[in-house]
Amino acid sequence: MKRNQFHSFTVKINRTSLKKIVALTIVGIIALFVFTGMLTSFEPGYGLASNQVHEWASDIKGEHFVHLLGMENAYFAQVLPKDSEPLSVSNLAFRVATSINPDDPRSLLGRELPGFALFDGRIVVAGEGTDYTNLPVESAPPMEVLMAEREATQESLAMLEQLEREGEKLAGTTDGRKVVHIIHSHNYESFLPELETDVPNEAHHSKINITLVGEKLSQELEKRGIGVEVERRDIQANLSERGWSYPRSYDASREFIKEAMAQENDLEFFFDLHRDSLPRDRTTVTINGEEFARTFFVIGGNHNDHKHNLHLAEELHRLLEENYPGLSRGVIVKEGALTNGRFNQDLSKQSILIEVGGIENSLEETYRSAEALADVFADYYWQADAVSGQEGEEE
């Protein structure tokens, strides 16, 4: 009978080494909790956010992976362009650790200078004269200033009446379908030449305002066969009734947009019209001897589908450049913690915010711009509709 033989072994651990292992483990756990606490306790704009991760990842291009493969096999590196450079790991690590982009000083100045970050934005397409010093500015006066009654000029009141008469003559088009929705989240934004004031902060009016530009745009679109629905409810009055602050304008308009989408299934395009706060020399262009209020397309980047909206803005900018050179100031993406960053554009993949003119433009100049916008959008819409129709026939 054989007996089971058990072999024993002894592991000797130096007492000093054991203490080091235990100490390092404890320090590591403490460091992990401290790091996690820091990430969750930072103020908005200073912590780790998904848009920051997206921004860092966007710097990593396909070429960088080819460079990585080329380190192991030089054959892969032969397909790279001569001016191609490998990814700077130190640069990327610095951005991850500090949220500061060495190639963009605004990432540092935005934290150090009060209000500087409000002018932040990523220029996707720069129109004539557009740079980071003259991006669109959203004016936000106190609610009592916003709601104060002001006198409008007799000329602007006459233009309002004329616009209303012209609107009564138009009927819905696109086979009875309304495919474009127009809203004005800051519907009291007005123009100094139309008011009995020259104070920029008082460029607001309950009737003579950006909504007239929306009415003009809708009329010009319907003349071109495109059915339009205009939101005419008073968003700023709605804010006042609820006791909401001015920045919540988009929350109020969001409710109206969702209601419109539920009631009208044919709506495809959503335009939110605004007026910029920059002076006349930045927002005016002369084309064929006539003065136009320049446009600027603003896309919110704080949602996953913003690239679809960006594509629409880029196409409209391109068409404006072809037909009305200099009218468009360009296309920007606004994102981050210090801006709304959505502008309700997450509700539709064909939604854009359009700045039309500034505080020193006249209604007449904005009307010319509205007609130009209708002109190029009609080209865009009917061309896309024709392509869609051809695809449907092939199927």
Secondary structure, DSSP 8 states (H G I E B T S, - for coil): --------------HHHHHHHHHHHHHHHHHHHHHHHHHHHS-TTTS--HHHHHHHHHT--HHHHHHHHHHH-HHHHTTS-TT-----HHHHHHHHHH---TT-THHHHHHHSTTGGGG--EEEEE-TT--TTS--------HHHHH----B-HHHHHHHHHHHHHHHH----STT---EEEE-TTTTB--GGGBS---GGG-B-SSSSHHHHHHHHHHHHHHTT--EEE--S-HHHHHHHHT--GGGHHHHHHHHHHHHHHH-TT--EEEEEE---S-HHHHEEEETTEEEE-EEEEEE-SSTTHHHHHHHHHHHHHHHHHHSTT-EEEEEEE-STTS---TTGGG-TTEEEEEE--TT--HHHHHHHHHHHHHHHHHHHHHHHHHHHHHHHH-
